């Protein structure tokens, strides 16, 4: 089965250029279950001062985030294993 581990550096860059934050490593997503906070970089300004708006974005594999600095919303592609 396909996993997000297969996304190349070029693919991650293309996602970010399109406005979608590339998936973090699996361990980072698993840490969310313990501490409840996922650090996701804003695709617009690069800030890590972001907050989760919705666990589900335009599709089930994405979450909706908003940057607290530039106020822009963006999607985060969840880690799939």
Secondary structure, 3 states (H helix, E strand, C coil): CCCHHHCCHHHHHHHHHHCEECCCCHHHHHHHHHHCCCCCCCCCCCCCCEEEEECCCCCCCEEEEEECCCCCEEEEECCCC
